[in-house]
Amino acid sequence: MHMFSKIASILVLLVVFVACKPQKPSDVLPPEKMESFLYDFHIAKAIGDDEEYTKRYTREYYIDYVYAKHNITKEQFDYSLKWYTRHIDDIAKIYENVSTRLSAQKDEIDQLVAWQYDVPLTTISGDSVDVWAWHRVYRLNGKPLNNKVTFTLPIDSNFYEKDKIEWNVHFNFSDEQALDSLTFAVMQLGLQFENDSLLLKTETVSGTGNKRLILQSDSLGPIKNIKGFIYLPPQSKDSRMLIDSISMMRYHFKNDSIIIDELTGEAILPSDSTQVKASNPEDNKTE
């Protein structure tokens, strides 16, 4: 009888403990659903955040798709997130699972990002490599939907700090007489760094010929991506521009490399004082 009393007492304590523990409201998303949503949410946000500036509006489309896929509203998610953040153990477990899933699916996620930006998963390794990943020939006429070429190249492990980027393009106009200072084409190359600073160089294109933009930085840290564009404004007369022979060379920095001035784009040659002067045998003679 004494044993039954002890068991009854333990059961009463368990009931009291469970009753005192705060229960999750019914309108809070279950942990499994919260985990699945956050997994898709972070992938969509990462892709949207890496869009070039002129296409940042598409970021909201990616997020809206995730809400629709999981059939929840922003209000439901916000309410659930607030509840979970007040219960550290629960939210920590959810994010631990999300992190594990993201790490396990890294290759697939990288492939999705590569498809999104139409770029290779990784560039070719080497000291002097052409990393241009798109068409070599374009034809623009200055009309909407056919007046620009834009690109964003994410940096991979084959890029190093202080890399020099050289973008070469050949331009050919069908009617150069139709161009004036208001309708010249514009070519711009930019380096965006991990600290979100930008290094830009812009060139006006007023006629047929080759153009080259060079950027190199030795003080702004690791590069995040390379981006640029070619833009042909509306033309007063029917004039088309052919772009061909496009290349983008990446050169790794070496201690004896030629440095490129960031403002002028001109090469800075190594100082003669760094060269070792050969000794003259006559100088070594003793009297």
BALOBA-1460 file (C-alpha; in Angstrom, 3 decimals):
// residues 287
<rec num="1" residu="m" x="0.000" y="0.000" z="0.000"/>
<rec num="2" residu="h" x="2.903" y="2.264" z="0.808"/>
<rec num="3" residu="m" x="4.364" y="1.611" z="-2.694"/>
<rec num="4" residu="f" x="1.091" y="2.564" z="-4.382"/>
<rec num="5" residu="s" x="1.082" y="5.812" z="-2.413"/>
<rec num="6" residu="k" x="4.588" y="6.683" z="-3.652"/>
<rec num="7" residu="i" x="3.621" y="5.930" z="-7.271"/>
<rec num="8" residu="a" x="0.473" y="8.042" z="-6.901"/>
<rec num="9" residu="s" x="2.548" y="10.916" z="-5.519"/>
<rec num="10" residu="i" x="5.003" y="10.754" z="-8.455"/>
<rec num="11" residu="l" x="2.149" y="10.754" z="-10.982"/>
<rec num="12" residu="v" x="0.618" y="13.801" z="-9.305"/>
<rec num="13" residu="l" x="3.965" y="15.640" z="-9.478"/>
<rec num="14" residu="l" x="4.312" y="14.780" z="-13.189"/>
<rec num="15" residu="v" x="0.828" y="16.055" z="-13.927"/>
<rec num="16" residu="v" x="1.557" y="19.295" z="-12.070"/>
<rec num="17" residu="f" x="4.899" y="19.689" z="-13.895"/>
<rec num="18" residu="v" x="3.323" y="19.180" z="-17.322"/>
<rec num="19" residu="a" x="0.471" y="21.513" z="-16.457"/>
<rec num="20" residu="c" x="2.922" y="24.232" z="-15.387"/>
<rec num="21" residu="k" x="5.082" y="23.952" z="-18.528"/>
<rec num="22" residu="p" x="3.972" y="26.547" z="-21.133"/>
<rec num="23" residu="q" x="2.244" y="24.886" z="-24.054"/>
<rec num="24" residu="k" x="2.818" y="25.891" z="-27.673"/>
<rec num="25" residu="p" x="-0.260" y="27.724" z="-29.051"/>
<rec num="26" residu="s" x="-2.082" y="25.923" z="-31.827"/>
<rec num="27" residu="d" x="-1.422" y="28.733" z="-34.331"/>
<rec num="28" residu="v" x="2.365" y="28.469" z="-33.912"/>
<rec num="29" residu="l" x="3.978" y="26.503" z="-36.734"/>
<rec num="30" residu="p" x="5.147" y="23.011" z="-35.702"/>
<rec num="31" residu="p" x="8.954" y="22.583" z="-35.491"/>
<rec num="32" residu="e" x="9.083" y="20.401" z="-38.627"/>
<rec num="33" residu="k" x="7.167" y="22.958" z="-40.705"/>
<rec num="34" residu="m" x="9.205" y="25.831" z="-39.280"/>
<rec num="35" residu="e" x="12.419" y="24.021" z="-40.160"/>
<rec num="36" residu="s" x="11.344" y="23.304" z="-43.754"/>
<rec num="37" residu="f" x="10.209" y="26.887" z="-44.260"/>
<rec num="38" residu="l" x="13.448" y="28.381" z="-42.884"/>
<rec num="39" residu="y" x="15.520" y="26.064" z="-45.076"/>
<rec num="40" residu="d" x="13.788" y="27.270" z="-48.268"/>
<rec num="41" residu="f" x="13.620" y="30.849" z="-46.980"/>
<rec num="42" residu="h" x="17.385" y="31.162" z="-46.505"/>
<rec num="43" residu="i" x="18.119" y="29.697" z="-49.938"/>
<rec num="44" residu="a" x="15.681" y="32.132" z="-51.603"/>
<rec num="45" residu="k" x="17.077" y="35.077" z="-49.665"/>
<rec num="46" residu="a" x="20.667" y="34.213" z="-50.555"/>
<rec num="47" residu="i" x="19.840" y="34.052" z="-54.267"/>
<rec num="48" residu="g" x="17.851" y="37.296" z="-54.102"/>
<rec num="49" residu="d" x="20.541" y="39.178" z="-52.179"/>
<rec num="50" residu="d" x="23.136" y="38.304" z="-54.825"/>
<rec num="51" residu="e" x="21.064" y="39.714" z="-57.677"/>
<rec num="52" residu="e" x="22.601" y="42.719" z="-59.401"/>
<rec num="53" residu="y" x="21.314" y="46.063" z="-58.137"/>
<rec num="54" residu="t" x="18.906" y="46.686" z="-61.031"/>
<rec num="55" residu="k" x="17.179" y="43.333" z="-60.395"/>
<rec num="56" residu="r" x="16.920" y="43.453" z="-56.585"/>
<rec num="57" residu="y" x="13.129" y="43.711" z="-56.923"/>
<rec num="58" residu="t" x="13.057" y="40.011" z="-57.884"/>
<rec num="59" residu="r" x="14.189" y="39.146" z="-54.346"/>
<rec num="60" residu="e" x="10.594" y="39.578" z="-53.158"/>
<rec num="61" residu="y" x="9.408" y="37.095" z="-55.801"/>
<rec num="62" residu="y" x="11.697" y="34.399" z="-54.380"/>
<rec num="63" residu="i" x="10.433" y="35.032" z="-50.834"/>
<rec num="64" residu="d" x="6.772" y="35.099" z="-51.947"/>
<rec num="65" residu="y" x="7.300" y="31.749" z="-53.655"/>
<rec num="66" residu="v" x="8.508" y="30.204" z="-50.381"/>
<rec num="67" residu="y" x="5.435" y="31.466" z="-48.510"/>
<rec num="68" residu="a" x="3.163" y="30.045" z="-51.234"/>
<rec num="69" residu="k" x="5.029" y="26.727" z="-51.316"/>
<rec num="70" residu="h" x="4.515" y="26.172" z="-47.584"/>
<rec num="71" residu="n" x="1.010" y="27.666" z="-47.585"/>
<rec num="72" residu="i" x="1.670" y="30.121" z="-44.760"/>
<rec num="73" residu="t" x="1.428" y="33.905" z="-44.456"/>
<rec num="74" residu="k" x="4.058" y="36.375" z="-43.348"/>
<rec num="75" residu="e" x="1.973" y="37.089" z="-40.260"/>
<rec num="76" residu="q" x="1.940" y="33.391" z="-39.331"/>
<rec num="77" residu="f" x="5.690" y="33.148" z="-39.743"/>
<rec num="78" residu="d" x="6.397" y="36.332" z="-37.741"/>
<rec num="79" residu="y" x="4.098" y="35.197" z="-34.922"/>
<rec num="80" residu="s" x="5.696" y="31.751" z="-34.816"/>
<rec num="81" residu="l" x="9.221" y="33.158" z="-34.914"/>
<rec num="82" residu="k" x="8.469" y="35.429" z="-31.959"/>
<rec num="83" residu="w" x="7.201" y="32.450" z="-29.958"/>
<rec num="84" residu="y" x="10.232" y="30.314" z="-30.824"/>
<rec num="85" residu="t" x="12.700" y="33.079" z="-29.965"/>
<rec num="86" residu="r" x="11.272" y="33.059" z="-26.432"/>
<rec num="87" residu="h" x="12.012" y="29.338" z="-26.234"/>
<rec num="88" residu="i" x="15.745" y="29.143" z="-26.915"/>
<rec num="89" residu="d" x="16.081" y="25.365" z="-26.848"/>
<rec num="90" residu="d" x="13.387" y="24.920" z="-29.499"/>
<rec num="91" residu="i" x="14.702" y="27.570" z="-31.908"/>
<rec num="92" residu="a" x="18.303" y="26.379" z="-31.397"/>
<rec num="93" residu="k" x="17.326" y="22.846" z="-32.388"/>
<rec num="94" residu="i" x="15.462" y="24.094" z="-35.464"/>
<rec num="95" residu="y" x="18.405" y="26.174" z="-36.685"/>
<rec num="96" residu="e" x="20.818" y="23.348" z="-35.966"/>
<rec num="97" residu="n" x="18.764" y="21.124" z="-38.279"/>
<rec num="98" residu="v" x="18.544" y="23.877" z="-40.924"/>
<rec num="99" residu="s" x="22.311" y="24.387" z="-40.811"/>
<rec num="100" residu="t" x="22.907" y="20.648" z="-41.166"/>
<rec num="101" residu="r" x="20.609" y="20.463" z="-44.188"/>
<rec num="102" residu="l" x="22.195" y="23.489" z="-45.871"/>
<rec num="103" residu="s" x="25.680" y="22.053" z="-45.366"/>
<rec num="104" residu="a" x="24.621" y="18.654" z="-46.718"/>
<rec num="105" residu="q" x="23.021" y="20.231" z="-49.806"/>
<rec num="106" residu="k" x="25.800" y="22.737" z="-50.504"/>
<rec num="107" residu="d" x="26.692" y="21.290" z="-53.920"/>
<rec num="108" residu="e" x="23.059" y="21.341" z="-55.067"/>
<rec num="109" residu="i" x="22.586" y="24.905" z="-53.787"/>
<rec num="110" residu="d" x="25.739" y="26.058" z="-55.568"/>
<rec num="111" residu="q" x="24.406" y="24.494" z="-58.760"/>
<rec num="112" residu="l" x="21.103" y="26.378" z="-58.389"/>
<rec num="113" residu="v" x="22.964" y="29.657" z="-57.952"/>
<rec num="114" residu="a" x="25.089" y="28.907" z="-61.013"/>
<rec num="115" residu="w" x="21.970" y="28.252" z="-63.094"/>
<rec num="116" residu="q" x="20.368" y="31.429" z="-61.763"/>
<rec num="117" residu="y" x="23.270" y="33.615" z="-62.897"/>
<rec num="118" residu="d" x="24.162" y="31.614" z="-65.998"/>
<rec num="119" residu="v" x="27.777" y="31.238" z="-64.867"/>
<rec num="120" residu="p" x="30.038" y="28.232" z="-64.372"/>
<rec num="121" residu="l" x="30.151" y="26.687" z="-60.916"/>
<rec num="122" residu="t" x="33.874" y="27.428" z="-60.722"/>
<rec num="123" residu="t" x="36.276" y="29.175" z="-63.054"/>
<rec num="124" residu="i" x="39.407" y="27.531" z="-64.421"/>
<rec num="125" residu="s" x="42.431" y="27.737" z="-62.145"/>
<rec num="126" residu="g" x="45.631" y="29.365" z="-63.337"/>
<rec num="127" residu="d" x="47.657" y="32.575" z="-63.240"/>
<rec num="128" residu="s" x="46.335" y="33.936" z="-66.554"/>
<rec num="129" residu="v" x="42.822" y="32.738" z="-67.394"/>
<rec num="130" residu="d" x="39.895" y="34.009" z="-69.473"/>
<rec num="131" residu="v" x="36.937" y="33.896" z="-67.040"/>
<rec num="132" residu="w" x="34.286" y="35.333" z="-69.399"/>
<rec num="133" residu="a" x="31.322" y="32.932" z="-69.094"/>
<rec num="134" residu="w" x="28.779" y="34.298" z="-71.560"/>
<rec num="135" residu="h" x="28.352" y="34.893" z="-75.302"/>
<rec num="136" residu="r" x="31.280" y="36.279" z="-77.273"/>
<rec num="137" residu="v" x="29.083" y="38.202" z="-79.724"/>
<rec num="138" residu="y" x="26.111" y="40.552" z="-79.156"/>
<rec num="139" residu="r" x="24.166" y="42.868" z="-81.426"/>
<rec num="140" residu="l" x="22.454" y="45.933" z="-79.893"/>
<rec num="141" residu="n" x="20.230" y="48.542" z="-81.542"/>
<rec num="142" residu="g" x="19.466" y="50.960" z="-78.708"/>
<rec num="143" residu="k" x="15.823" y="49.914" z="-78.439"/>
<rec num="144" residu="p" x="14.268" y="48.641" z="-75.181"/>
<rec num="145" residu="l" x="14.988" y="44.953" z="-74.519"/>
<rec num="146" residu="n" x="17.963" y="45.146" z="-76.859"/>
<rec num="147" residu="n" x="20.069" y="48.013" z="-75.587"/>
<rec num="148" residu="k" x="22.405" y="46.519" z="-72.987"/>
<rec num="149" residu="v" x="24.563" y="43.602" z="-71.904"/>
<rec num="150" residu="t" x="24.928" y="43.061" z="-68.147"/>
<rec num="151" residu="f" x="26.738" y="40.437" z="-66.099"/>
<rec num="152" residu="t" x="27.645" y="39.470" z="-62.535"/>
<rec num="153" residu="l" x="30.407" y="36.932" z="-61.953"/>
<rec num="154" residu="p" x="30.560" y="35.540" z="-58.378"/>
<rec num="155" residu="i" x="34.051" y="34.934" z="-57.038"/>
<rec num="156" residu="d" x="35.164" y="31.358" z="-56.367"/>
<rec num="157" residu="s" x="38.214" y="29.768" z="-54.786"/>
<rec num="158" residu="n" x="40.309" y="30.294" z="-57.941"/>
<rec num="159" residu="f" x="40.329" y="34.070" z="-57.370"/>
<rec num="160" residu="y" x="42.921" y="35.634" z="-55.063"/>
<rec num="161" residu="e" x="43.345" y="39.000" z="-53.411"/>
<rec num="162" residu="k" x="45.035" y="41.592" z="-55.644"/>
<rec num="163" residu="d" x="43.950" y="39.793" z="-58.836"/>
<rec num="164" residu="k" x="44.027" y="42.017" z="-61.904"/>
<rec num="165" residu="i" x="40.909" y="41.915" z="-64.114"/>
<rec num="166" residu="e" x="41.186" y="42.949" z="-67.764"/>
<rec num="167" residu="w" x="37.973" y="43.192" z="-69.834"/>
<rec num="168" residu="n" x="38.506" y="43.380" z="-73.595"/>
<rec num="169" residu="v" x="35.730" y="44.119" z="-76.106"/>
<rec num="170" residu="h" x="35.680" y="44.955" z="-79.823"/>
<rec num="171" residu="f" x="32.940" y="47.363" z="-81.009"/>
<rec num="172" residu="n" x="31.663" y="47.801" z="-84.553"/>
<rec num="173" residu="f" x="28.961" y="50.347" z="-85.481"/>
<rec num="174" residu="s" x="26.851" y="50.032" z="-88.602"/>
<rec num="175" residu="d" x="26.525" y="53.834" z="-88.941"/>
<rec num="176" residu="e" x="28.992" y="55.881" z="-86.918"/>
<rec num="177" residu="q" x="27.725" y="59.110" z="-88.542"/>
<rec num="178" residu="a" x="24.464" y="58.707" z="-86.601"/>
<rec num="179" residu="l" x="26.237" y="58.868" z="-83.247"/>
<rec num="180" residu="d" x="26.712" y="62.018" z="-81.198"/>
<rec num="181" residu="s" x="27.892" y="62.791" z="-77.672"/>
<rec num="182" residu="l" x="24.403" y="62.042" z="-76.314"/>
<rec num="183" residu="t" x="24.138" y="58.618" z="-77.919"/>
<rec num="184" residu="f" x="27.607" y="57.214" z="-77.309"/>
<rec num="185" residu="a" x="27.676" y="53.727" z="-75.835"/>
<rec num="186" residu="v" x="28.949" y="53.250" z="-72.290"/>
<rec num="187" residu="m" x="31.065" y="50.389" z="-70.935"/>
<rec num="188" residu="q" x="31.582" y="49.869" z="-67.194"/>
<rec num="189" residu="l" x="33.535" y="47.319" z="-65.138"/>
<rec num="190" residu="g" x="33.228" y="47.037" z="-61.371"/>
<rec num="191" residu="l" x="34.725" y="45.044" z="-58.513"/>
<rec num="192" residu="q" x="32.545" y="44.594" z="-55.427"/>
<rec num="193" residu="f" x="34.468" y="43.622" z="-52.309"/>
<rec num="194" residu="e" x="33.504" y="41.619" z="-49.230"/>
<rec num="195" residu="n" x="33.216" y="44.860" z="-47.248"/>
<rec num="196" residu="d" x="30.683" y="46.085" z="-49.907"/>
<rec num="197" residu="s" x="33.011" y="48.799" z="-51.234"/>
<rec num="198" residu="l" x="33.096" y="49.247" z="-55.002"/>
<rec num="199" residu="l" x="35.853" y="49.948" z="-57.500"/>
<rec num="200" residu="l" x="34.475" y="51.130" z="-60.860"/>
<rec num="201" residu="k" x="35.852" y="52.142" z="-64.221"/>
<rec num="202" residu="t" x="33.721" y="53.560" z="-67.045"/>
<rec num="203" residu="e" x="34.589" y="54.176" z="-70.687"/>
<rec num="204" residu="t" x="32.674" y="55.981" z="-73.435"/>
<rec num="205" residu="v" x="32.486" y="54.116" z="-76.746"/>
<rec num="206" residu="s" x="32.181" y="56.533" z="-79.680"/>
<rec num="207" residu="g" x="33.219" y="54.396" z="-82.633"/>
<rec num="208" residu="t" x="34.530" y="51.149" z="-84.030"/>
<rec num="209" residu="g" x="37.560" y="49.688" z="-82.299"/>
<rec num="210" residu="n" x="38.845" y="47.811" z="-79.278"/>
<rec num="211" residu="k" x="38.202" y="48.881" z="-75.701"/>
<rec num="212" residu="r" x="39.908" y="47.608" z="-72.577"/>
<rec num="213" residu="l" x="39.045" y="48.186" z="-68.925"/>
<rec num="214" residu="i" x="41.493" y="47.130" z="-66.205"/>
<rec num="215" residu="l" x="40.917" y="47.023" z="-62.457"/>
<rec num="216" residu="q" x="43.211" y="45.910" z="-59.689"/>
<rec num="217" residu="s" x="43.117" y="46.661" z="-55.983"/>
<rec num="218" residu="d" x="45.736" y="45.979" z="-53.344"/>
<rec num="219" residu="s" x="43.974" y="47.590" z="-50.366"/>
<rec num="220" residu="l" x="40.255" y="46.782" z="-50.359"/>
<rec num="221" residu="g" x="40.441" y="43.123" z="-49.367"/>
<rec num="222" residu="p" x="38.818" y="40.034" z="-50.940"/>
<rec num="223" residu="i" x="36.628" y="40.498" z="-54.021"/>
<rec num="224" residu="k" x="32.967" y="39.407" z="-53.722"/>
<rec num="225" residu="n" x="31.991" y="39.602" z="-57.396"/>
<rec num="226" residu="i" x="32.799" y="41.180" z="-60.736"/>
<rec num="227" residu="k" x="30.042" y="43.032" z="-62.516"/>
<rec num="228" residu="g" x="29.651" y="45.282" z="-65.485"/>
<rec num="229" residu="f" x="27.560" y="46.390" z="-68.425"/>
<rec num="230" residu="i" x="27.577" y="47.772" z="-71.953"/>
<rec num="231" residu="y" x="24.743" y="50.211" z="-72.699"/>
<rec num="232" residu="l" x="23.686" y="51.698" z="-76.035"/>
<rec num="233" residu="p" x="21.270" y="54.672" z="-75.600"/>
<rec num="234" residu="p" x="18.330" y="55.207" z="-77.988"/>
<rec num="235" residu="q" x="19.512" y="56.332" z="-81.398"/>
<rec num="236" residu="s" x="18.062" y="59.145" z="-83.494"/>
<rec num="237" residu="k" x="18.743" y="57.085" z="-86.619"/>
<rec num="238" residu="d" x="18.771" y="53.363" z="-87.254"/>
<rec num="239" residu="s" x="22.206" y="52.355" z="-86.005"/>
<rec num="240" residu="r" x="23.284" y="48.970" z="-84.725"/>
<rec num="241" residu="m" x="26.302" y="48.016" z="-82.658"/>
<rec num="242" residu="l" x="28.065" y="44.680" z="-82.962"/>
<rec num="243" residu="i" x="30.057" y="43.533" z="-79.935"/>
<rec num="244" residu="d" x="32.513" y="40.705" z="-80.458"/>
<rec num="245" residu="s" x="35.845" y="39.195" z="-79.347"/>
<rec num="246" residu="i" x="34.879" y="39.572" z="-75.680"/>
<rec num="247" residu="s" x="37.339" y="38.293" z="-73.110"/>
<rec num="248" residu="m" x="37.927" y="38.854" z="-69.405"/>
<rec num="249" residu="m" x="41.410" y="37.941" z="-68.272"/>
<rec num="250" residu="r" x="42.239" y="37.264" z="-64.647"/>
<rec num="251" residu="y" x="45.887" y="37.655" z="-63.656"/>
<rec num="252" residu="h" x="47.129" y="36.557" z="-60.245"/>
<rec num="253" residu="f" x="49.301" y="39.068" z="-58.432"/>
<rec num="254" residu="k" x="52.971" y="38.239" z="-57.970"/>
<rec num="255" residu="n" x="55.595" y="40.173" z="-56.054"/>
<rec num="256" residu="d" x="57.293" y="41.111" z="-59.303"/>
<rec num="257" residu="s" x="54.022" y="41.805" z="-61.141"/>
<rec num="258" residu="i" x="53.314" y="45.096" z="-62.840"/>
<rec num="259" residu="i" x="50.848" y="47.098" z="-60.733"/>
<rec num="260" residu="i" x="47.908" y="48.844" z="-62.420"/>
<rec num="261" residu="d" x="47.092" y="52.381" z="-61.275"/>
<rec num="262" residu="e" x="43.445" y="52.284" z="-60.083"/>
<rec num="263" residu="l" x="42.691" y="55.798" z="-61.351"/>
<rec num="264" residu="t" x="44.404" y="55.844" z="-64.748"/>
<rec num="265" residu="g" x="44.575" y="52.148" z="-65.599"/>
<rec num="266" residu="e" x="48.210" y="52.642" z="-66.619"/>
<rec num="267" residu="a" x="50.938" y="50.167" z="-65.753"/>
<rec num="268" residu="i" x="53.378" y="51.121" z="-62.986"/>
<rec num="269" residu="l" x="56.705" y="49.535" z="-63.853"/>
<rec num="270" residu="p" x="59.001" y="48.189" z="-61.123"/>
<rec num="271" residu="s" x="61.581" y="50.732" z="-59.983"/>
<rec num="272" residu="d" x="65.078" y="50.387" z="-61.440"/>
<rec num="273" residu="s" x="66.381" y="50.602" z="-57.905"/>
<rec num="274" residu="t" x="65.042" y="47.128" z="-57.196"/>
<rec num="275" residu="q" x="67.271" y="45.588" z="-59.828"/>
<rec num="276" residu="v" x="70.597" y="44.119" z="-58.750"/>
<rec num="277" residu="k" x="73.517" y="45.916" z="-60.337"/>
<rec num="278" residu="a" x="76.219" y="43.579" z="-61.691"/>
<rec num="279" residu="s" x="79.576" y="44.085" z="-60.073"/>
<rec num="280" residu="n" x="82.542" y="45.154" z="-62.139"/>
<rec num="281" residu="p" x="85.547" y="42.830" z="-61.762"/>
<rec num="282" residu="e" x="87.764" y="45.906" z="-61.945"/>
<rec num="283" residu="d" x="86.229" y="47.172" z="-58.705"/>
<rec num="284" residu="n" x="87.452" y="44.071" z="-56.873"/>
<rec num="285" residu="k" x="91.119" y="44.580" z="-57.748"/>
<rec num="286" residu="t" x="93.447" y="45.426" z="-54.907"/>
<rec num="287" residu="e" x="96.364" y="47.776" z="-55.170"/>
